[in-house]
Amino acid sequence: MTVNALSFNILDGVAVVTLDLPGSKVNILNLEVLEELNVLLSDLEEMADALRGAIFISGKGNNFIAGADLSLIEGIDDAVRGAELAAKGQRVFDRLASLPVPTAAAINGSCLGGGLEFALACDYRVVSDSAGTFLGLPETQLGIIPGFGGTQRLPRLVGLAESLRMITTGSPVYAGQAKRIGLVNEVTATEHLLDAAMAAVEGRLSTGKRKRTLGRVVEENMERFRPGRKVIANRARRAVIEKTRSHYPAPLAAIAAVEYGLNHGMEKGLAYEARILGEMAVTEVSKRLIGVFHLRESFARGDKSPAAGIADLSVIGAGAMGGGIAALAAEHGLNVRLVDRSDGALGSAMRFLHHDVATKRRKGRYTDIDAQWIPTRISPDTGMRWIGSADVVIEAVAERMDVKKAVFAEAAAKVSDDTLILTNTSSLSVTRMAEDVPHPERVAGLHFFNPVDRMPLVEVIRGERTSDATVERTAAFARLLGKVPVVVRDRPGFLVNRLLLPYMNEAAVLLEEGADIESVDRALMDFGMPMGVYYLLDQVGLDIASHAGRSMFEGFGDRMTPSPIFQAMIEAGRLGKKAGKGFYLYDRAGNRQPDPTVKNILAPHIKGTRSFTPEEIVHRLIYPMINEAALVLEEDVVNTPEAVDAAMVLGAGFPPFTGGLLRYADSAGAVRVTETLGKLSEEAGHRFSPAGSLVQMAKEGKVFYP
Ligand code: NAI
């Protein structure tokens, strides 16, 4: 079947092939497109004598090729079939690589996975300098490895160490960096892309060699010989294991494929790559990771049109959060007024922005023009004088109801009646905050997570009087800023903090019973959490956590009784990382080390001498989150297990290989979870009493995801 994704014309003796998959926003490599490419390559082979080159360019606005069709991978239930599929793609790209005329990929926009493997099979790659242009091999993030030659061609182009970094992390590189590492031959303005590709196939490109720094020269020498390669590959393996605690087989498998190919040659390397792709595609981890990918997409996608017309944002409060929100908005093209009563806060927010933009400029993510313009979009001010034209106001001032209400009152008096008025509160009632605001239907929560630029989740909080239109507009606004919105009801702790609070509080209770800080943190890292719980508390700040804990206690009573450990730590000035000491000690650079003296502060509260097995730690800390999630669903804070899982993975870093908190609960089984909670409720306290809906699920043999 042909899908007419490819067309070509001849320009000055060069075949210019345009990829444009009909009916799709992005180009995807599915079986039909691969077959069409195969046929086209036959034509080009036949015409070769009359051609001076071939250029591949996309007909899509901001995308070269987004990757292979995911449903192909999902459909693989047998490793041998998976290997055959990879081999099929490899054969097509091999043909591309051996075309007897020079070839160039002209790339504007995302070039990912199979798309980059396509480009790697060309002789040259030229890219646009647009901020939306990036190249990467994200396959290991989905539990598989690049299977269309990526593990073989990338290291031969950019070197072993760099290729392993790209493949094991899955992180993309932007235009400037791609040029520096030798991945692309030329970076140019979008409108000159075709000219640059022409110059490439005609052999007129002067540049293209990667920069040779001292480190790079050393690496090149090491890579030349097998033992040197082994050293580099083992270094990459250690980094992967340290980060993933062996929960993710794909990055290690990819390292093996890269190393094997360099040791045994391209042909054997490709066969090895195909075999491993098949093996990875059938793993449970891969199925789960692809599930998380879809989950994220389903919340991220949605309609952006309700946010059309939002161009002007006022952020009140320029602290850690307000500064981050202002920077994010400016980077997404909005005009921002940043208001704080403190000059110092405004100054540091602007310094942070300049630093951030400069870093991204260095990485090639922004052009010089972007880097010049973005900071000018923010106007700092010590008062709300000029906020009248705002389409959206968001407050991120101190976490106190009276302060926030005063800010809302002042802002509402200045802006028009349909300006969205939003709060970034992490624990206060949005409904109460909106009480005295004229037209409270336009008030909602928009809860970002810290650090703003890195955490994909935002919670959109629907107060009791928030209108549907406001919820939609706020969610669309979040998408406009590149965030993934999950809509939640206005209950204490909203969603993510509500689930994290029992986890953090229980961690303190474990200390009372005699647990050791580092062993618990290690067990949680081994479970797959991105960091240990005490380290997390240090990051959040003990004062902030304790404040949130008190609101939860007020909201939910006994079940959330705060451990006295928090108060003891606060009184001792151990507020966490920002104070240089919390459960751990921190040096000026923020590096952490254990601190034996913390025991002295805890001593008056330690009632036991128990130690806990990793399994007990999971039962005491993770199972209460499942229990709380069941309650959250009972109370309609959100109404689907998908919302819980998306929020926990994207907002709290719950291990993606599990598929999410409630997928994990399903694999443990409601019976086991309720029995364990029931037992803990007898032994350790009623706070563990299983939720009614969980007990029911256990009785009826039900699961969160039928
Ligand atoms: P922060 O203390 O770093 O910043 C607050 C800023 O607001 C300060 O610069 C202060 O000068 C300014 N401010 C206070 N009252 C003001 C007023 N009346 N007018 C103008 N400016 C005023 O606090 P942070 O951490 O940025 O938190 C801000 C809000 O974001 C709080 O509601 C907090 O609960 C919430 N939040 C914090 C997170 C975190 O991890 N820090 C995460 C998510 C939400």
Boltz pocket constraint, residues with backbone or C-beta under 6 A from the ligand:
constraints:
  - pocket:
      binder: B
      contacts: [[A, 316], [A, 317], [A, 318], [A, 319], [A, 320], [A, 321], [A, 322], [A, 339], [A, 340], [A, 341], [A, 342], [A, 345], [A, 395], [A, 396], [A, 397], [A, 398], [A, 399], [A, 400], [A, 403], [A, 407], [A, 424], [A, 425], [A, 426], [A, 427], [A, 447], [A, 448], [A, 449], [A, 450], [A, 540]]
      max_distance: 6.0
